Amino acid sequence: MNSSRLLAMTLGALLLTACSFRAPQYDAARGLVRALLDREPPQLAADPESAWVYRLNGFEAVFYAFEDEQGLGFVSEEGARLRFDGFDLGRGSRLPNAVRGFTVRKEPDGRRIHDVDGFARYEMVCGAPLATEAGWETRCDYASPADGLPRRIVHRLQTNEAGLARRIELTLVPGAEPLVLERLQDLMDEASFRSLSARVVPEG
């Protein structure tokens, strides 16, 4: 199977699992998204299977995945928004921490520019996304203006055992912890497995 076909299958799976609304709830979930974007009090609940956990600099929040004419996005009950661009989170706004928002711009020559609100603009040079055992990686080199030394930065899209997207890691600021967006259902499955394993007593 060539990489382009595998990529198409992975991204298709991401859309299906991230927005896995049951048919009667799909319009309700879209209604919630519209209410949030209009800054109105939400009256409807999204399908729990669409929930993702956002983490950055010690802050955590729950986002709900949705699909519209612009593609795949995530929105929190407080109105924070994220956009997925195919491999990464390409845009964020009204985020619940010091990084209030960001934009990731990718140029055809491999240059990648991160505009991060409250920080600065960071430019790096990246290769094409690579398939790995865990999913996909985009490897970038960043030269610090302070010392000119190159630093390797890796952005990740991880998949679960079923091949569905489960975790997105985006390093917005070189040298800082990555923004992590992880599917809640996979976190719950892992916690249940660890709890079960802890109760298993080896025979002896």
Summary of the structure (lengths in Angstrom):
residues: 204
radius of gyration: 18.3
end to end distance: 46.1
largest distance: 61.9
contacts: 580
relative contact order: 0.14
helix: 25%
strand: 39%
